[in-house]
Amino acid sequence: MIIPFEHKPQAHCESGVTSNLLRFYGLPISEPLAFGIGSGLFFAHLPFVKINGVPGTAYRIYPGQIFKNVCKRLEVTAKSETFSSVEKGMQRLKENIQQGIPTGCQVSVFYLPFLPEVFRFHFNAHNLVIHGEENNIFHVSDPVMDDKCIIAYDDLAKARFAKGTPEPKGRMYYITKVPDTLDLPMAIKLGIKQTCFFMKSPPLPWFGVNAIKFLSKQIQKYPEKLEPRKATLYLGNLIRMQEEIGTGGAGFRFLYAAFLQEAASITQNQNLGELSQTLTAIGDQWRNFAYHTARLCKARTSDVVGYKELSKQLYSIYESEKAFYNQLAKVY
């Protein structure tokens, strides 16, 4: 059974899967809209949670929440399932395909042979769509790939049931019913309000804009607290998560700016258009931070700044983002 599913490459996996699934059911929701309505933008730095030996850093909301938020705010009925058994999880996926239901799956990129080897590491929060199966060969629409792919049963089973944080547990999700009409202005409003709350309000130093400030201070201490190799690994992971893990660049800032631009057109609110430009400029700050961090990691001999300068750059980003979210919160 091969479902005629339209594959469209996207900037990010979960928002891309969400957009592609909605379009399959006739709802023309772009990826930026899915990301913004789903309140995908976030920031967290958890020095006490080690992932692959380095502190956990996230530039987006936790896995699964974008799809859940979008469906709730657009009044789309959807279902999500996890499994304790590999066999049961794979059988349920096959059943969905036989019923003509394209199905999103949360997987580890380490076990996806169609990805370039450089991108295959232990990261368990990747998302893709399974839209066909023949003789234990599954047809895949992975939004970070240019074209559709295939994957064998055993590889997909390993990817869906990989161990580690977060553990996918075979999670699959799919749409069961869509509404006749969409209230996009209300969905946009709800998405923006939650993003502002998550970025502005957590009283702990590890979440939201406070975490950017916290991390800027941590970076300044790296040369004193860490061995040179470990300090490089810590910095390298920051920019890998920012620029390479399906973010569309600058830790999702450009993607969210695109959402604000589209939202301005839908709601006829020019403030959102102006804030889109502001966030694009902040995205440029993140890109500049990544550039200098990468040169320090690679021990380049020119145009290199030290840890203190990187700390100052990140603190400047904190100040820009704090002002940005204060302005965005005033729109609604």
N, C-alpha and C positions, 0 to 999 in steps of 0.2 A: 504494500500500500504506500503510494507516494502522494502526499498532499500537495496540490499546486500552490505552494507558499512563495510569495514574492520576497526575495532576499534583497535587503538594502543595507549597504555598509553604513556604520554609524560611528560616532566618536567614543561611545562608552557602551559597555556590555548590557547592564540592566536597563538603562533608559532606552537603549537601542532595541533590545528585545521587547520592551513594553510598547514602544512605538510600532514596531513591526507586527506584533500580535494584534494591536488595536486596528491597524490598517487592514489586516486580513479580514476583520469583521466589519469593515466599511467605515471606521472612524478615523478621519484624517488628522491624527495627532502626531506632530513632528517630534523628533527626539528632544530638542530644547524644551518644548512644551511639556513633554513627559517628565523631563528632569526637574523642571521648575514646579509643576503641579505636584510632583511627587516629593517635593522638599529634599532633593538629592544633595544639595550643597551643605557641607558640614566640615568641621575640623576637630581632630582629637589627637593628642599625643600622650601615650600611656607608657611612661618609662618603666613601670613595674610589670608590664605585660610584654614578654619577649616572644617575638615571632621570628623563627629562623635565627634566633640569637641576637636580634636587635629590637629596640623598643618599638611597640606598635604605633604607627602613625596612619591616620585615615583622613582623607580629603572629601569623603562622602558619607552619607548616612548609612547605617548598618544594612547588610545584605537582605534583600527581600522587601524592604520598606518602600522603595520607590514604586514598585509594581502595586503593592498593597494600597499605598496612598492614592495613586492615580485612579485605580479602580473604584475606591471608595468615593473620591471627590467627583468622578464622572458618572457615578451610579452604575458602574459596570459590575456584573456579578462574576466572581472568579473563585477558584478553589486552589488551595495549596496543600500538598501532602508530603510527609516524610515517612521513612520506613526503617524498621529495625532489621530487615532482611534484604540482602542484595537481590535474591531471586524474586521476592515479592515486588520490590521496587522496579526491577526491569520488566517484570510481567505487566505491571500496571501501566508502564510507559507504552508497551506494545499494544495494550488494549486501547489506550487513547488514540494511538496512530490508526488502528483499525477502524475506529469510529470517526476518523477524519478530523481529529482535534490536534492542531499544532500545539506543542507543549514546551514551555520554558523549563530549563533545568539549571540548577546551581552545581558547578563542577570545580574541580581542581585543574588548573592549566597544565600541571606537571604531566598529566596523563593524556594530553590531547596531541596525537602525532601529527595532525595537520598544521599545528602552529610551528613557526620557526623555532629551532632549538634554543635560541637565545632568550625566548620568552617563556620557556617551560621551566618553571620553578614552583615551589610548594606554596601556591596561592589558591585558597579554596573558595573564593567569592566571585568566580567568573560565571557569566550567564550566557546561554545559547538556546536556540530553538531546535527541537527535533521535529521533523516534518515528514518522515518516511522511514520505512523499515522493510528490508527484503533479505531473507536468509541470514538474519543476525547482523546485517550491515545497516547502520542507521544513517539517515540523511540529515545533515546539519546545516542550519543557518546561523553562523556565528557572526554577529554584527561587526566584529573587528577584522573580518576577512573580506577580501574583495569579491569572492565567489562562494557558492555553496560547497560544502565538503561532505565527506563520508567518514564514518568511524566504526570500528568493529565492536561487537558486543562486549568483549572482555575489557577493552580500553575504556569504553563508556562507563562500564560498571565500576572500574577503578576510579575514574574521575568523579562519578556521582557519590561514591562511598569512601572518599579519601579521609584519612585521619588528620587531625590537627585543628587549628583554630582559624576560622569557624568551621565546624564539622558539618558538611552538607547533609548527611544522612539521607541521600537519595532525593533531596527536595525537588519536586516538580510542581509546576503551577500552570494554570490554563484558564481561559475565559469560557464561561458557560452561557452568558446572556448579556446583550448590550442594549442600552436605552434607545428610544426613537429620536430623542433630542439631547443636546449637551448644553449645560450652562457653563460655558468656558470662563466668563468673567468671575463667577463665584469660585470656580475651581482654582483659578489663578490667585484670587485673593487668599483663599485658605492655604495654598501652597506657600505664598510669600510670608504670611503671618507665622507659620510654623518654622520656616527657615530663620526668620528674625528671632523668634523665641529661642531656638536651639543655639544660634550664634551669639546672642546677647545675654541670655539669662542664666545659664548654668553657673552656680556660685563656686564650683570647683575649678581649680586651675588647669585641668586636663582637657576641657571641652570648650568649643566655641572660640571666640577671639581671644579669650583668656589663655587658651592653650598656645596660640601663636606667640603671645608675650612670654609665656612660660618656656617655650622651646627656644626662643631667642636668648634667654638667660642660660639655658642648659648648654647651648652650643659654645658659648664663651668659656665654659668650664671643661669642655672636652679635652683640650691638651693637657690639663692638670690631672683629670680623673681617669683618663683612658690611655691605653697604649696606642701608638700611632696607627697600627693596623685596625684596631677596633674603632677608633675615631673616624677613620676613613669609611669603614663599613656602615657606621651610624649615619654619616652624612650621605653616603651613596644611596642608602635606603630611602632617605627623605626625598631625594630628587627622582628616584625610580618610581615611587608611589605618586609623586607630583606630575611627572611628565610621561611615564611609559605605561602605567597600569590603566589603560583605557580611559584617560581623563579628557582627551581632546586638548591637553596642554594646560599649564598653569593651575594645576589642581582644580579643574572644573570651572575656573573663573570665566573662561571664554565661553563655555557652554551655557553657563547661567546668564552671562551677558546677552547671548543670543536669545535666551528665553525672555529676558526683560524687553528686548527689542520687539519680539513677536507679541508679547503681552501688551505693550504700549499700543500696537496697532489694533488688537482685538478690543481693548477696553477704552481706546481713545484717550488714554492718560499719558500725556507727554512727559510727566515726571519720570515714568518708568523708562522712557527712551533716553532721557538725560542720565539716569542712573546706570543704564546699560553702558554708556560711554565711560562713566566713572569706573565701573567694574572692569571694563576692558583695559583701562590704564593700570588698575591694580594687578590685573593679569600680567601686564608687561613687567611690573615690579617682581612678581613671582618668577617670571622667565629670567630676569636679570639675576635674581638670587640663585636659580638653578645653574645658570651659566658659570657664575663665579664659584659655586660649590663644586661643580664638576671639574673645573680647572684645578682647584685645590686637591680634590681626590686623586686626580691624574698626575699631580706633581709637575704641572707645567712650569716653565721658567719665565714666562712673561704674562702680564695682565693677571697676576694672581693676588688675591687678597687673603688676609689671615682670618682666624676664627673670630676675632673681635669685630672685624669689619662685617663678616657674615652675620654676626649677632645684631649689629646696628641695622643692616639691611632688613632683617626679619622684624626687628622692632618697628621700623618705619612702616612695614606692611601691616603690622598690628594696628598702628595708629590710623592708617588709611582704611582698613576694614572696619574698625570700630566706628569711625565717622560714617562710612558707607551704610552700615546696618542701622545706625541711628536715623539716617535720612530715609532709608527704605521703609523702616517701621512707621514713619509718619505718613506714608502714602495711604496706608489702611489703618 
